[in-house]
Amino acid sequence: MNQPFSRRRLMQASAAAVVLPLTPGANATTFPGVPPHQAMGAKAGEITDTTAIIWARLTVSPERRKGFVFPEKRGKPKEAIEHPPIDECDGACPGMAGRIRVSYSPNADFSDAIATDWVEVNAGSDFSHQFALKGLRPATRYKYLVWTQTLVEGAFHAPLAGYFETAPSPDATRDLTFCMMTCQGYPDRGHPDGHPIYPSMLAIKPKFVVYAGDNVYYDNDPPSADSVELARYHWQRMFSLPRIRDMLLAAGCYFTKDDHDTLANDTWPGAKEGSLTFAKGQDIYRQQVPLGGPCFRTFRWGKDLQIWLTDGRDFRSPNKMPDGPDKSIWGREQKAWFKKTVKESDATWKLLLSPTPIVGPDRKGKNDNHANEGFQTEGDELRKWMQANVPENFFVLCGDRHWQYYSIHPETKVREFSVGPASNEHASGSPGFDKTYHQYHRVKGGFLAVSLKRDGGRSEIRFEHRDVDGRIVNEVKFERAV
């Protein structure tokens, strides 16, 4: 239960707590020599006009560990890599049992702050918790503080501060910009502190960032994750990078997953890598990102924008199954939900944020997504449905592909923007420019920035392919009367 923040309640949470001046505006200077113990930062996600989820994790050390460095080369090694205990490896963020709570306020001076109850975290939750905030004000910037406390001594650490902005009410109009990225390898991040796209995205002050899958690479970035411990290490090593921490403390986020951050390349339910099962990979993903319900969901950002995030792993048929009407990536329930909610929406612009392509074209030999022959029946079904039901104001934004493009499907005219990989070093694999599909094509890293703007009786949406340094390399605009 959320409650007004008070020092008395805070101290009552633990009789062993040391007495510190824990005012709503407390910060690191209140705790000399006691920094925040949240090496992986925090994440504010699943944001609506009145709700949000804050993800937090208590760690033994304030910062990521320095230690044994795995080979910084992509690809599964032919032989096992000898290494010390994983908690002693570079980028590890061992968790610590204790308590966590969140306080938050829409006021710059943090007055009238609200605090959640204390929650105990332990190894069973990977020392993390997701706090569901309710009753928030629409179109409002919030500051939040994540507080942590040890179990044994009852000592408090300095809180960690972050920010997010709630969505406008469904009937309100607001200009906004958001960013979407995908495919971030660790060895090819391009900078020791994290991918260059992060300061580039921060510079344009997005309301939120969409992670379109392949957030980590269990199988292609050493060490290969064939256990729960190694899978969690991949998340620790990536999301403790300073640039990623800074981004996620400054803006809201939405996450989708794909094959590499579920189990392995082109995976489906029932697969296994060592002792790491597909089902356990699903559980780990849900522990690592803010996610309150199903992996397929939709969010409204005012009168002009609605986004749909789909899941392409949890419900899919095996890739090797012969194509036909019973073969699916989305599954029956998700597909019915998508069609129903898209038809019901009166948003000016409708965006499908998909971890994999719907249009493509993809390279030969792939058999894993709706742009491939292996799932052509369902791909045709979805594209024809989009053509018949949302021909004017609907766009697909996809992750997964390691090149940027803007494509229009030759038959149905469905439009798709591929985000491209998170670094230039990760760019590859394109079959080349195809004039029957491509309006734009570039084999480099970067991200996609999407902006909405109202001008009198018209609404404009702008899609910008940006390079890793934030420069616009392709821009497409659409307008509608409103």
C-alpha positions as CSV (number, residue, x, y, z in Angstrom):
1,M,0.0,0.0,0.0
2,N,1.3,3.5,-0.9
3,Q,1.3,6.0,1.9
4,P,2.5,9.5,2.7
5,F,6.3,9.5,3.3
6,S,7.1,10.0,7.0
7,R,10.3,9.6,8.9
8,R,8.4,7.9,11.8
9,R,7.0,5.2,9.5
10,L,10.4,4.7,7.9
11,M,12.0,4.1,11.3
12,Q,9.2,1.8,12.5
13,A,9.9,-0.5,9.5
14,S,12.9,-1.8,11.4
15,A,13.6,-1.6,15.1
16,A,17.3,-2.0,14.3
17,A,17.4,0.9,11.9
18,V,20.0,3.5,12.5
19,V,18.7,7.0,13.1
20,L,19.3,9.1,10.0
21,P,17.6,12.3,8.8
22,L,15.6,10.5,6.1
23,T,13.6,13.5,4.8
24,P,11.7,13.2,1.5
25,G,14.4,15.3,-0.1
26,A,17.3,13.2,1.3
27,N,20.1,12.4,-1.2
28,A,23.6,11.0,-1.2
29,T,25.0,13.9,0.8
30,T,22.8,12.9,3.7
31,F,24.7,9.6,3.9
32,P,28.5,10.5,3.9
33,G,30.5,7.5,2.8
34,V,27.3,5.3,2.3
35,P,26.5,5.4,-1.5
36,P,23.4,3.7,-3.0
37,H,23.8,-0.1,-3.3
38,Q,22.0,-0.4,-6.6
39,A,24.7,-1.2,-9.1
40,M,22.2,-2.0,-11.9
41,G,20.3,1.3,-11.4
42,A,16.5,1.4,-11.6
43,K,13.9,1.2,-14.3
44,A,10.5,3.0,-14.5
45,G,8.4,1.1,-17.0
46,E,4.9,0.1,-18.2
47,I,3.9,3.7,-17.8
48,T,0.3,4.8,-18.4
49,D,-1.5,8.1,-17.6
50,T,-2.0,7.0,-13.9
51,T,0.4,4.1,-13.2
52,A,4.0,3.0,-13.5
53,I,6.2,0.1,-12.3
54,I,9.6,0.8,-10.7
55,W,12.1,-2.0,-10.9
56,A,14.9,-2.0,-8.3
57,R,17.6,-4.5,-7.1
58,L,19.7,-4.4,-4.0
59,T,23.4,-5.2,-4.6
60,V,26.3,-6.0,-2.3
61,S,28.5,-3.3,-3.9
62,P,27.6,0.2,-5.1
63,E,29.2,-0.4,-8.5
64,R,29.7,-3.3,-10.8
65,R,32.6,-5.6,-10.1
66,K,36.0,-5.4,-11.8
67,G,37.6,-8.7,-12.4
68,F,38.0,-11.5,-15.0
69,V,37.1,-10.2,-18.4
70,F,35.6,-12.7,-20.9
71,P,36.8,-12.6,-24.5
72,E,35.4,-9.5,-26.2
73,K,34.5,-11.4,-29.3
74,R,31.1,-12.3,-30.5
75,G,30.1,-15.9,-31.2
76,K,29.8,-19.1,-29.2
77,P,33.3,-20.3,-28.2
78,K,34.3,-23.8,-29.4
79,E,35.7,-24.7,-26.0
80,A,34.5,-23.8,-22.5
81,I,36.1,-20.7,-21.1
82,E,37.8,-21.2,-17.7
83,H,36.8,-18.5,-15.3
84,P,36.7,-17.7,-11.6
85,P,33.3,-17.7,-9.8
86,I,30.9,-15.5,-11.8
87,D,30.5,-13.0,-9.0
88,E,34.3,-12.2,-9.4
89,C,34.0,-11.6,-13.1
90,D,34.0,-8.1,-14.7
91,G,30.5,-6.5,-14.6
92,A,29.0,-8.8,-12.0
93,C,26.6,-7.3,-9.6
94,P,26.0,-9.8,-6.8
95,G,22.7,-9.3,-5.0
96,M,22.2,-8.7,-1.3
97,A,19.3,-9.7,1.0
98,G,17.6,-6.7,2.5
99,R,14.7,-4.3,2.2
100,I,13.7,-1.9,-0.6
101,R,11.1,0.8,-0.8
102,V,10.3,3.7,-3.3
103,S,9.2,7.2,-2.5
104,Y,8.0,9.5,-5.3
105,S,6.6,13.0,-5.9
106,P,5.5,15.2,-8.8
107,N,6.9,18.3,-7.1
108,A,10.4,19.6,-7.7
109,D,11.1,20.0,-4.0
110,F,9.8,16.5,-3.3
111,S,7.1,17.8,-1.1
112,D,4.0,15.6,-0.5
113,A,6.0,12.6,-1.4
114,I,4.3,9.2,-1.3
115,A,6.2,6.1,-0.1
116,T,5.6,2.4,-0.7
117,D,5.8,-0.2,2.0
118,W,9.2,-1.8,2.6
119,V,9.6,-5.1,0.7
120,E,12.1,-7.8,1.7
121,V,14.2,-9.1,-1.2
122,N,16.3,-12.3,-1.2
123,A,17.8,-14.8,-3.6
124,G,14.3,-16.1,-4.6
125,S,13.5,-12.8,-6.3
126,D,17.1,-12.3,-7.4
127,F,17.2,-9.5,-4.8
128,S,14.9,-7.4,-6.9
129,H,11.3,-6.1,-6.7
130,Q,8.8,-4.3,-8.9
131,F,6.8,-1.6,-7.3
132,A,3.4,-0.8,-8.8
133,L,2.6,2.9,-8.5
134,K,-1.0,4.0,-8.8
135,G,-3.0,7.2,-8.7
136,L,-0.5,9.2,-10.6
137,R,-1.3,12.4,-12.4
138,P,-1.4,12.3,-16.2
139,A,1.3,14.1,-18.3
140,T,3.4,14.7,-15.2
141,R,7.1,14.4,-14.5
142,Y,7.8,12.4,-11.4
143,K,11.0,12.1,-9.3
144,Y,11.4,8.9,-7.4
145,L,13.9,7.7,-4.8
146,V,14.7,4.0,-4.3
147,W,15.7,3.3,-0.7
148,T,17.6,0.2,0.5
149,Q,18.4,-1.3,3.9
150,T,20.5,-4.2,5.0
151,L,18.8,-7.0,7.1
152,V,21.6,-7.7,9.6
153,E,22.7,-4.3,10.7
154,G,19.5,-2.5,9.6
155,A,21.7,0.2,8.1
156,F,20.3,2.5,5.3
157,H,22.1,3.3,2.1
158,A,21.8,6.5,0.2
159,P,18.8,6.5,-2.1
160,L,19.0,6.3,-5.9
161,A,17.1,9.0,-7.8
162,G,15.3,8.6,-11.1
163,Y,12.7,10.3,-13.2
164,F,9.8,9.4,-15.5
165,E,6.8,11.1,-17.1
166,T,3.3,9.8,-17.2
167,A,1.3,9.6,-20.4
168,P,-1.3,12.2,-21.2
169,S,-5.0,11.2,-20.7
170,P,-6.5,9.5,-23.8
171,D,-8.4,12.6,-24.7
172,A,-5.5,15.0,-24.3
173,T,-3.0,16.2,-26.9
174,R,0.7,16.5,-26.3
175,D,3.8,16.7,-28.5
176,L,6.3,14.0,-27.6
177,T,9.3,12.1,-28.7
178,F,10.3,8.5,-27.9
179,C,13.2,6.3,-29.0
180,M,13.4,2.6,-29.9
181,M,16.5,0.4,-30.0
182,T,17.4,-3.2,-30.3
183,C,20.2,-5.8,-30.6
184,Q,22.8,-4.6,-28.1
185,G,25.8,-7.0,-28.0
186,Y,28.3,-6.6,-25.1
187,P,31.6,-7.2,-26.9
188,D,30.7,-4.8,-29.7
189,R,29.2,-2.0,-27.6
190,G,31.7,0.4,-29.1
191,H,32.7,2.1,-25.7
192,P,33.7,0.7,-22.3
193,D,30.8,2.6,-20.6
194,G,28.1,1.4,-23.0
195,H,26.8,1.9,-26.5
196,P,27.1,5.4,-28.0
197,I,23.4,5.5,-28.8
198,Y,22.6,6.1,-25.1
199,P,24.1,9.6,-24.7
200,S,22.7,10.3,-28.2
201,M,19.2,9.2,-27.1
202,L,19.5,11.2,-23.8
203,A,20.3,14.3,-25.8
204,I,16.9,14.4,-27.5
205,K,15.1,14.0,-24.2
206,P,12.7,11.2,-25.1
207,K,9.6,10.6,-22.9
208,F,10.4,6.9,-23.0
209,V,12.7,4.3,-24.6
210,V,11.5,1.0,-26.2
211,Y,13.8,-2.0,-25.9
212,A,12.8,-4.1,-28.9
213,G,14.4,-7.4,-27.9
214,D,17.8,-9.0,-27.9
215,N,18.6,-6.9,-24.9
216,V,21.4,-9.3,-24.0
217,Y,22.9,-12.2,-26.0
218,Y,23.0,-15.4,-23.9
219,D,24.4,-17.5,-26.7
220,N,26.6,-15.2,-28.8
221,D,28.4,-13.1,-26.2
222,P,30.8,-15.1,-24.0
223,P,30.2,-16.7,-21.6
224,S,27.5,-18.8,-23.2
225,A,24.5,-18.9,-20.8
226,D,23.7,-22.5,-20.1
227,S,22.7,-21.9,-16.5
228,V,20.5,-19.5,-14.5
229,E,23.6,-18.0,-12.9
230,L,25.2,-17.2,-16.2
231,A,22.0,-15.8,-17.7
232,R,21.6,-13.4,-14.8
233,Y,25.2,-12.4,-15.2
234,H,24.4,-11.2,-18.8
235,W,21.8,-8.9,-17.4
236,Q,24.0,-7.6,-14.6
237,R,27.0,-7.0,-16.9
238,M,24.9,-5.1,-19.5
239,F,22.5,-3.0,-17.4
240,S,25.2,-1.9,-14.9
241,L,27.0,-0.1,-17.7
242,P,27.1,3.6,-16.8
243,R,25.5,4.9,-20.0
244,I,22.6,2.5,-19.8
245,R,22.0,3.3,-16.1
246,D,21.9,7.0,-16.9
247,M,19.4,6.5,-19.7
248,L,17.0,4.4,-17.6
249,L,17.2,6.8,-14.6
250,A,16.2,9.7,-16.9
251,A,13.2,8.3,-18.8
252,G,10.5,5.6,-18.8
253,C,10.9,2.4,-20.7
254,Y,9.0,-0.5,-22.3
255,F,10.7,-3.9,-22.9
256,T,10.1,-6.7,-25.3
257,K,12.1,-9.9,-25.6
258,D,13.4,-12.0,-28.5
259,D,15.4,-15.2,-28.9
260,H,18.8,-14.2,-27.5
261,D,17.4,-12.8,-24.3
262,T,15.1,-15.8,-23.8
263,L,17.4,-18.7,-24.4
264,A,19.3,-19.0,-27.8
265,N,19.1,-18.1,-31.5
266,D,15.7,-18.8,-33.1
267,T,14.4,-20.6,-30.0
268,W,10.9,-21.7,-29.2
269,P,9.1,-23.2,-26.1
270,G,10.5,-26.5,-24.9
271,A,14.1,-25.8,-25.9
272,K,17.1,-26.2,-23.5
273,E,20.7,-25.0,-23.3
274,G,22.6,-27.0,-20.6
275,S,20.5,-26.6,-17.4
276,L,18.9,-23.4,-18.7
277,T,15.4,-24.2,-20.0
278,F,13.2,-22.0,-22.1
279,A,10.7,-21.7,-19.2
280,K,13.5,-20.6,-16.9
281,G,14.6,-18.0,-19.5
282,Q,11.0,-16.6,-19.5
283,D,11.1,-16.3,-15.7
284,I,14.5,-14.6,-15.7
285,Y,13.3,-12.0,-18.2
286,R,10.3,-11.2,-16.0
287,Q,12.7,-10.7,-13.1
288,Q,15.0,-8.3,-15.0
289,V,12.5,-5.8,-16.5
290,P,9.4,-3.9,-15.2
291,L,6.5,-6.0,-16.4
292,G,3.2,-6.3,-14.6
293,G,1.2,-8.7,-16.8
294,P,1.4,-10.5,-20.2
295,C,4.2,-9.8,-22.5
296,F,1.7,-8.6,-25.1
297,R,0.1,-5.3,-24.2
298,T,-0.9,-1.9,-25.4
299,F,-0.4,1.7,-24.1
300,R,-2.1,4.9,-24.9
301,W,-0.2,8.2,-25.0
302,G,-2.9,10.8,-25.4
303,K,-5.3,11.3,-28.2
304,D,-2.7,10.9,-31.0
305,L,-0.7,7.8,-30.1
306,Q,-1.3,4.2,-29.1
307,I,1.5,1.5,-29.1
308,W,1.2,-2.3,-29.2
309,L,4.1,-4.5,-27.9
310,T,3.9,-8.1,-29.0
311,D,5.6,-11.3,-27.9
312,G,7.2,-13.6,-30.5
313,R,8.5,-16.4,-28.3
314,D,6.1,-17.5,-25.7
315,F,3.4,-18.8,-28.0
316,R,5.2,-19.8,-31.2
317,S,5.2,-23.0,-33.0
318,P,8.5,-24.8,-33.7
319,N,10.3,-23.1,-36.6
320,K,10.8,-26.5,-38.2
321,M,7.1,-27.2,-38.3
322,P,5.7,-27.1,-41.9
323,D,4.0,-23.8,-42.7
324,G,0.2,-23.7,-42.7
325,P,-2.8,-22.2,-40.9
326,D,-1.9,-23.9,-37.6
327,K,1.7,-22.6,-37.5
328,S,2.0,-19.4,-35.5
329,I,4.4,-16.9,-33.9
330,W,1.8,-15.0,-31.9
331,G,-0.6,-17.7,-30.9
332,R,-4.4,-17.6,-31.1
333,E,-5.0,-15.5,-28.0
334,Q,-2.4,-12.8,-28.8
335,K,-3.6,-12.5,-32.4
336,A,-7.2,-12.1,-31.4
337,W,-6.2,-9.5,-28.8
338,F,-4.2,-7.6,-31.3
339,K,-7.0,-7.4,-33.9
340,K,-9.6,-6.5,-31.4
341,T,-7.7,-3.7,-29.6
342,V,-6.4,-2.2,-32.8
343,K,-9.9,-2.0,-34.3
344,E,-11.3,-0.5,-31.1
345,S,-8.6,2.2,-30.9
346,D,-9.5,5.8,-32.0
347,A,-5.9,7.0,-31.7
348,T,-4.7,9.2,-34.5
349,W,-1.6,7.1,-35.0
350,K,-1.2,3.4,-34.2
351,L,2.2,1.7,-33.9
352,L,3.1,-2.0,-33.6
353,L,6.4,-2.3,-31.8
354,S,7.5,-5.8,-32.8
355,P,10.7,-7.6,-31.8
356,T,10.8,-9.2,-35.3
357,P,9.9,-8.1,-38.8
358,I,6.4,-8.3,-40.3
359,V,7.4,-6.9,-43.8
360,G,11.2,-7.3,-44.3
361,P,12.6,-8.4,-46.6
362,D,14.8,-10.7,-44.7
363,R,17.9,-12.6,-45.9
364,K,17.7,-16.0,-47.4
365,G,18.0,-18.9,-45.0
366,K,16.1,-17.3,-42.2
367,N,13.0,-19.2,-41.0
368,D,12.1,-17.4,-37.8
369,N,9.7,-14.4,-38.4
370,H,6.7,-13.2,-40.4
371,A,8.9,-12.0,-43.2
372,N,10.1,-15.5,-43.9
373,E,8.6,-18.4,-45.8
374,G,8.5,-20.5,-42.7
375,F,5.7,-18.4,-41.2
376,Q,4.3,-17.0,-44.5
377,T,0.7,-18.1,-43.9
378,E,0.4,-16.1,-40.6
379,G,2.5,-13.3,-42.1
380,D,0.1,-13.0,-45.1
381,E,-2.9,-13.1,-42.7
382,L,-1.6,-10.2,-40.6
383,R,-0.4,-8.1,-43.5
384,K,-3.8,-8.5,-45.3
385,W,-5.7,-7.7,-42.0
386,M,-3.6,-4.5,-41.6
387,Q,-4.3,-3.5,-45.2
388,A,-8.1,-4.0,-44.7
389,N,-8.4,-2.5,-41.3
390,V,-5.7,0.2,-40.7
391,P,-4.4,1.2,-44.2
392,E,-3.7,4.9,-43.4
393,N,-2.5,5.4,-39.9
394,F,-0.7,2.2,-38.9
395,F,3.1,1.5,-38.9
396,V,5.3,-1.4,-37.8
397,L,8.5,-0.7,-36.0
398,C,10.7,-3.8,-35.6
399,G,13.8,-4.9,-33.9
400,D,16.0,-8.0,-34.6
401,R,17.5,-7.0,-37.9
402,H,21.0,-5.7,-37.8
403,W,20.4,-3.0,-40.5
404,Q,18.2,0.0,-40.7
405,Y,15.4,0.2,-43.3
406,Y,12.1,1.7,-44.3
407,S,10.1,-0.8,-46.3
408,I,6.6,-0.9,-47.9
409,H,5.2,-4.3,-48.6
410,P,4.6,-4.6,-52.4
411,E,1.2,-6.2,-52.2
412,T,-0.5,-4.9,-49.0
413,K,1.4,-1.6,-48.6
414,V,2.1,-2.2,-44.9
415,R,4.9,0.1,-43.8
416,E,7.8,-1.0,-41.6
417,F,10.7,0.7,-40.0
418,S,13.7,-1.4,-38.8
419,V,15.5,0.2,-35.9
420,G,18.9,-1.3,-36.7
421,P,21.5,-2.6,-34.2
422,A,22.7,-0.6,-31.2
423,S,26.3,-0.2,-32.6
424,N,28.1,0.0,-35.9
425,E,30.2,-3.0,-34.8
426,H,27.0,-5.1,-34.6
427,A,25.7,-4.2,-38.1
428,S,25.6,-7.0,-40.7
429,G,23.5,-9.6,-42.5
430,S,21.4,-7.5,-44.9
431,P,20.5,-9.1,-48.2
432,G,21.1,-5.7,-49.8
433,F,18.8,-3.0,-51.2
434,D,15.6,-4.3,-52.7
435,K,13.8,-1.7,-54.8
436,T,10.5,-3.6,-54.6
437,Y,10.5,-3.0,-50.8
438,H,13.0,-0.5,-49.6
439,Q,12.4,3.2,-49.4
440,Y,15.6,3.4,-47.3
441,H,18.4,0.9,-46.5
442,R,21.5,1.3,-44.4
443,V,23.8,-1.3,-42.8
444,K,25.0,0.6,-39.8
445,G,24.0,1.0,-36.2
446,G,21.7,3.5,-34.6
447,F,18.2,3.9,-33.3
448,L,14.8,5.2,-34.3
449,A,13.3,8.4,-32.9
450,V,9.6,9.0,-33.3
451,S,8.0,12.4,-32.7
452,L,4.4,13.6,-32.6
453,K,3.4,17.2,-33.1
454,R,0.0,19.0,-33.3
455,D,-0.3,22.0,-35.6
456,G,-3.8,23.5,-35.6
457,G,-6.1,20.9,-37.1
458,R,-3.4,18.5,-38.2
459,S,-1.3,15.9,-36.4
460,E,2.2,15.0,-37.7
461,I,4.2,11.9,-36.9
462,R,7.9,11.8,-37.9
463,F,10.1,8.8,-38.0
464,E,13.9,9.5,-37.9
465,H,16.6,6.9,-38.4
466,R,19.5,8.2,-36.4
467,D,23.1,7.0,-36.4
468,V,24.9,6.0,-33.2
469,D,25.9,9.7,-32.7
470,G,22.3,10.9,-33.0
471,R,22.5,12.4,-36.4
472,I,19.4,12.0,-38.6
473,V,20.2,9.8,-41.6
474,N,16.7,9.3,-42.8
475,E,13.4,11.1,-42.1
476,V,9.8,10.3,-43.1
477,K,6.8,12.4,-42.1
478,F,3.0,11.7,-42.3
479,E,0.1,14.1,-41.5
480,R,-3.6,13.6,-40.7
481,A,-6.4,16.0,-40.2
482,V,-7.8,15.8,-36.6
